Amino acid sequence: MALYALNLFNVKDGEEYAEYARRAEEPLRQYGGKVVAIGKLDSSPEGDIAPRQVMMLVEWESKEGIYNYVNDPHLEDLHPHRELGVDDFVWHLFEKLENLRPVLK
């Protein structure tokens, strides 16, 4: 089952996050992930969550792929670059749907 990972965050250290982004590209692909959208906050007209500077949407082929990417011991030196590079990180996973029927039941 395909999933979307919605990542919202503020950049704390641009060099650290740039290093993470550069090195994560190939392993992300290897585990079935693909960045489908990146955005910079334009405005926050409504909502209960504090606005974040960056939105990144990653499509994953499976939940297993996500967790294998996060827990791969060969990548243990990669993830600290993300952790040092961002602040106020929000990570939500959404099942990919063809329409709204499953949530409107």
Rosetta constraint file for C-alpha pairs under 8 A:
AtomPair CA 1 CA 61 HARMONIC 6.56 0.50
AtomPair CA 1 CA 62 HARMONIC 5.31 0.50
AtomPair CA 1 CA 63 HARMONIC 7.39 0.50
AtomPair CA 1 CA 95 HARMONIC 7.32 0.50
AtomPair CA 1 CA 96 HARMONIC 7.48 0.50
AtomPair CA 2 CA 59 HARMONIC 7.17 0.50
AtomPair CA 2 CA 60 HARMONIC 5.63 0.50
AtomPair CA 2 CA 61 HARMONIC 4.49 0.50
AtomPair CA 2 CA 62 HARMONIC 4.97 0.50
AtomPair CA 2 CA 63 HARMONIC 7.36 0.50
AtomPair CA 2 CA 95 HARMONIC 6.33 0.50
AtomPair CA 2 CA 96 HARMONIC 5.51 0.50
AtomPair CA 3 CA 59 HARMONIC 5.88 0.50
AtomPair CA 3 CA 60 HARMONIC 5.18 0.50
AtomPair CA 3 CA 61 HARMONIC 6.52 0.50
AtomPair CA 3 CA 62 HARMONIC 6.19 0.50
AtomPair CA 3 CA 63 HARMONIC 6.71 0.50
AtomPair CA 3 CA 93 HARMONIC 6.51 0.50
AtomPair CA 3 CA 94 HARMONIC 5.45 0.50
AtomPair CA 3 CA 95 HARMONIC 4.55 0.50
AtomPair CA 3 CA 96 HARMONIC 5.11 0.50
AtomPair CA 4 CA 57 HARMONIC 6.60 0.50
AtomPair CA 4 CA 58 HARMONIC 5.61 0.50
AtomPair CA 4 CA 59 HARMONIC 4.56 0.50
AtomPair CA 4 CA 60 HARMONIC 6.08 0.50
AtomPair CA 4 CA 93 HARMONIC 5.64 0.50
AtomPair CA 4 CA 94 HARMONIC 5.03 0.50
AtomPair CA 4 CA 95 HARMONIC 6.36 0.50
AtomPair CA 4 CA 96 HARMONIC 6.40 0.50
AtomPair CA 5 CA 57 HARMONIC 5.73 0.50
AtomPair CA 5 CA 58 HARMONIC 5.08 0.50
AtomPair CA 5 CA 59 HARMONIC 6.38 0.50
AtomPair CA 5 CA 60 HARMONIC 7.44 0.50
AtomPair CA 5 CA 91 HARMONIC 6.72 0.50
AtomPair CA 5 CA 92 HARMONIC 5.71 0.50
AtomPair CA 5 CA 93 HARMONIC 4.56 0.50
AtomPair CA 5 CA 94 HARMONIC 6.40 0.50
AtomPair CA 6 CA 55 HARMONIC 7.21 0.50
AtomPair CA 6 CA 56 HARMONIC 6.09 0.50
AtomPair CA 6 CA 57 HARMONIC 4.84 0.50
AtomPair CA 6 CA 58 HARMONIC 6.67 0.50
AtomPair CA 6 CA 90 HARMONIC 7.83 0.50
AtomPair CA 6 CA 91 HARMONIC 5.72 0.50
AtomPair CA 6 CA 92 HARMONIC 5.18 0.50
AtomPair CA 6 CA 93 HARMONIC 6.29 0.50
AtomPair CA 6 CA 94 HARMONIC 7.72 0.50
AtomPair CA 7 CA 54 HARMONIC 7.97 0.50
AtomPair CA 7 CA 55 HARMONIC 5.72 0.50
AtomPair CA 7 CA 56 HARMONIC 5.06 0.50
AtomPair CA 7 CA 57 HARMONIC 6.23 0.50
AtomPair CA 7 CA 58 HARMONIC 7.95 0.50
AtomPair CA 7 CA 89 HARMONIC 7.17 0.50
AtomPair CA 7 CA 90 HARMONIC 5.74 0.50
AtomPair CA 7 CA 91 HARMONIC 4.78 0.50
AtomPair CA 7 CA 92 HARMONIC 6.74 0.50
AtomPair CA 8 CA 52 HARMONIC 5.85 0.50
AtomPair CA 8 CA 53 HARMONIC 7.47 0.50
AtomPair CA 8 CA 54 HARMONIC 5.66 0.50
AtomPair CA 8 CA 55 HARMONIC 4.69 0.50
AtomPair CA 8 CA 56 HARMONIC 6.51 0.50
AtomPair CA 8 CA 88 HARMONIC 7.90 0.50
AtomPair CA 8 CA 89 HARMONIC 5.82 0.50
AtomPair CA 8 CA 90 HARMONIC 5.04 0.50
AtomPair CA 8 CA 91 HARMONIC 6.60 0.50
AtomPair CA 9 CA 52 HARMONIC 5.11 0.50
AtomPair CA 9 CA 53 HARMONIC 6.03 0.50
AtomPair CA 9 CA 54 HARMONIC 5.34 0.50
AtomPair CA 9 CA 55 HARMONIC 6.78 0.50
AtomPair CA 9 CA 86 HARMONIC 6.23 0.50
AtomPair CA 9 CA 87 HARMONIC 5.98 0.50
AtomPair CA 9 CA 88 HARMONIC 5.48 0.50
AtomPair CA 9 CA 89 HARMONIC 4.52 0.50
AtomPair CA 9 CA 90 HARMONIC 6.31 0.50
AtomPair CA 10 CA 52 HARMONIC 5.44 0.50
AtomPair CA 10 CA 53 HARMONIC 4.85 0.50
AtomPair CA 10 CA 54 HARMONIC 6.02 0.50
AtomPair CA 10 CA 86 HARMONIC 5.57 0.50
AtomPair CA 10 CA 87 HARMONIC 5.12 0.50
AtomPair CA 10 CA 88 HARMONIC 6.12 0.50
AtomPair CA 10 CA 89 HARMONIC 7.11 0.50
AtomPair CA 11 CA 17 HARMONIC 7.46 0.50
AtomPair CA 11 CA 53 HARMONIC 7.18 0.50
AtomPair CA 11 CA 54 HARMONIC 7.57 0.50
AtomPair CA 11 CA 85 HARMONIC 6.01 0.50
AtomPair CA 11 CA 86 HARMONIC 4.60 0.50
AtomPair CA 11 CA 87 HARMONIC 6.21 0.50
AtomPair CA 12 CA 84 HARMONIC 7.33 0.50
AtomPair CA 12 CA 85 HARMONIC 5.16 0.50
AtomPair CA 12 CA 86 HARMONIC 4.81 0.50
AtomPair CA 12 CA 87 HARMONIC 5.73 0.50
AtomPair CA 13 CA 17 HARMONIC 6.34 0.50
AtomPair CA 13 CA 84 HARMONIC 6.78 0.50
AtomPair CA 13 CA 85 HARMONIC 4.40 0.50
AtomPair CA 13 CA 86 HARMONIC 6.64 0.50
AtomPair CA 14 CA 18 HARMONIC 5.90 0.50
AtomPair CA 14 CA 85 HARMONIC 6.15 0.50
AtomPair CA 15 CA 19 HARMONIC 6.21 0.50
AtomPair CA 15 CA 85 HARMONIC 7.27 0.50
AtomPair CA 16 CA 20 HARMONIC 6.37 0.50
AtomPair CA 16 CA 81 HARMONIC 5.09 0.50
AtomPair CA 16 CA 82 HARMONIC 6.77 0.50
AtomPair CA 16 CA 84 HARMONIC 6.30 0.50
AtomPair CA 16 CA 85 HARMONIC 4.76 0.50
AtomPair CA 17 CA 21 HARMONIC 6.09 0.50
AtomPair CA 17 CA 81 HARMONIC 5.91 0.50
AtomPair CA 17 CA 82 HARMONIC 5.37 0.50
AtomPair CA 17 CA 84 HARMONIC 7.37 0.50
AtomPair CA 17 CA 85 HARMONIC 4.38 0.50
AtomPair CA 17 CA 86 HARMONIC 6.91 0.50
AtomPair CA 18 CA 22 HARMONIC 6.06 0.50
AtomPair CA 19 CA 23 HARMONIC 6.17 0.50
AtomPair CA 19 CA 81 HARMONIC 6.64 0.50
AtomPair CA 20 CA 24 HARMONIC 5.75 0.50
AtomPair CA 20 CA 78 HARMONIC 6.23 0.50
AtomPair CA 20 CA 79 HARMONIC 7.05 0.50
AtomPair CA 20 CA 81 HARMONIC 5.16 0.50
AtomPair CA 20 CA 82 HARMONIC 5.54 0.50
AtomPair CA 21 CA 25 HARMONIC 6.34 0.50
AtomPair CA 21 CA 82 HARMONIC 7.98 0.50
AtomPair CA 23 CA 27 HARMONIC 7.81 0.50
AtomPair CA 23 CA 78 HARMONIC 7.21 0.50
AtomPair CA 24 CA 28 HARMONIC 5.76 0.50
AtomPair CA 24 CA 78 HARMONIC 7.32 0.50
AtomPair CA 25 CA 29 HARMONIC 6.44 0.50
AtomPair CA 26 CA 30 HARMONIC 6.11 0.50
AtomPair CA 27 CA 31 HARMONIC 6.23 0.50
AtomPair CA 27 CA 69 HARMONIC 7.17 0.50
AtomPair CA 28 CA 32 HARMONIC 6.48 0.50
AtomPair CA 28 CA 33 HARMONIC 4.97 0.50
AtomPair CA 28 CA 34 HARMONIC 6.84 0.50
AtomPair CA 28 CA 69 HARMONIC 6.87 0.50
AtomPair CA 29 CA 33 HARMONIC 4.98 0.50
AtomPair CA 29 CA 34 HARMONIC 6.08 0.50
AtomPair CA 31 CA 65 HARMONIC 4.98 0.50
AtomPair CA 31 CA 66 HARMONIC 7.00 0.50
AtomPair CA 31 CA 68 HARMONIC 7.16 0.50
AtomPair CA 31 CA 69 HARMONIC 6.04 0.50
AtomPair CA 32 CA 60 HARMONIC 5.44 0.50
AtomPair CA 32 CA 61 HARMONIC 5.18 0.50
AtomPair CA 32 CA 62 HARMONIC 7.29 0.50
AtomPair CA 32 CA 65 HARMONIC 5.99 0.50
AtomPair CA 32 CA 66 HARMONIC 7.86 0.50
AtomPair CA 33 CA 58 HARMONIC 6.35 0.50
AtomPair CA 33 CA 59 HARMONIC 5.62 0.50
AtomPair CA 33 CA 60 HARMONIC 4.37 0.50
AtomPair CA 33 CA 61 HARMONIC 6.59 0.50
AtomPair CA 33 CA 65 HARMONIC 7.51 0.50
AtomPair CA 33 CA 66 HARMONIC 7.46 0.50
AtomPair CA 34 CA 58 HARMONIC 5.42 0.50
AtomPair CA 34 CA 59 HARMONIC 5.24 0.50
AtomPair CA 34 CA 60 HARMONIC 6.47 0.50
AtomPair CA 35 CA 56 HARMONIC 7.21 0.50
AtomPair CA 35 CA 57 HARMONIC 5.95 0.50
AtomPair CA 35 CA 58 HARMONIC 4.28 0.50
AtomPair CA 35 CA 59 HARMONIC 6.27 0.50
AtomPair CA 36 CA 56 HARMONIC 7.89 0.50
AtomPair CA 36 CA 57 HARMONIC 5.76 0.50
AtomPair CA 36 CA 58 HARMONIC 5.64 0.50
AtomPair CA 36 CA 59 HARMONIC 6.44 0.50
AtomPair CA 37 CA 55 HARMONIC 7.87 0.50
AtomPair CA 37 CA 56 HARMONIC 5.75 0.50
AtomPair CA 37 CA 57 HARMONIC 5.08 0.50
AtomPair CA 37 CA 58 HARMONIC 7.15 0.50
AtomPair CA 38 CA 54 HARMONIC 7.36 0.50
AtomPair CA 38 CA 55 HARMONIC 5.64 0.50
AtomPair CA 38 CA 56 HARMONIC 4.46 0.50
AtomPair CA 38 CA 57 HARMONIC 6.40 0.50
AtomPair CA 39 CA 54 HARMONIC 5.79 0.50
AtomPair CA 39 CA 55 HARMONIC 5.03 0.50
AtomPair CA 39 CA 56 HARMONIC 6.44 0.50
AtomPair CA 40 CA 53 HARMONIC 5.78 0.50
AtomPair CA 40 CA 54 HARMONIC 4.81 0.50
AtomPair CA 40 CA 55 HARMONIC 6.41 0.50
AtomPair CA 41 CA 51 HARMONIC 7.73 0.50
AtomPair CA 41 CA 52 HARMONIC 6.79 0.50
AtomPair CA 41 CA 53 HARMONIC 5.04 0.50
AtomPair CA 41 CA 54 HARMONIC 5.98 0.50
AtomPair CA 41 CA 55 HARMONIC 7.37 0.50
AtomPair CA 44 CA 51 HARMONIC 6.36 0.50
AtomPair CA 52 CA 88 HARMONIC 7.47 0.50
AtomPair CA 60 CA 65 HARMONIC 6.94 0.50
AtomPair CA 60 CA 66 HARMONIC 6.79 0.50
AtomPair CA 61 CA 65 HARMONIC 6.84 0.50
AtomPair CA 62 CA 66 HARMONIC 6.81 0.50
AtomPair CA 63 CA 67 HARMONIC 6.46 0.50
AtomPair CA 64 CA 68 HARMONIC 5.92 0.50
AtomPair CA 65 CA 69 HARMONIC 6.07 0.50
AtomPair CA 66 CA 70 HARMONIC 6.28 0.50
AtomPair CA 67 CA 71 HARMONIC 5.91 0.50
AtomPair CA 68 CA 72 HARMONIC 5.61 0.50
AtomPair CA 69 CA 75 HARMONIC 7.79 0.50
AtomPair CA 70 CA 75 HARMONIC 7.83 0.50
AtomPair CA 70 CA 79 HARMONIC 7.77 0.50
AtomPair CA 71 CA 75 HARMONIC 7.66 0.50
AtomPair CA 71 CA 76 HARMONIC 7.61 0.50
AtomPair CA 72 CA 76 HARMONIC 6.79 0.50
AtomPair CA 75 CA 79 HARMONIC 6.90 0.50
AtomPair CA 76 CA 80 HARMONIC 7.58 0.50
AtomPair CA 77 CA 81 HARMONIC 7.75 0.50
AtomPair CA 78 CA 82 HARMONIC 7.43 0.50
AtomPair CA 79 CA 83 HARMONIC 6.39 0.50
AtomPair CA 80 CA 84 HARMONIC 5.94 0.50
AtomPair CA 81 CA 85 HARMONIC 5.87 0.50
AtomPair CA 82 CA 86 HARMONIC 6.17 0.50
AtomPair CA 83 CA 87 HARMONIC 7.69 0.50
AtomPair CA 97 CA 102 HARMONIC 7.99 0.50
AtomPair CA 100 CA 104 HARMONIC 6.21 0.50
AtomPair CA 101 CA 105 HARMONIC 6.47 0.50
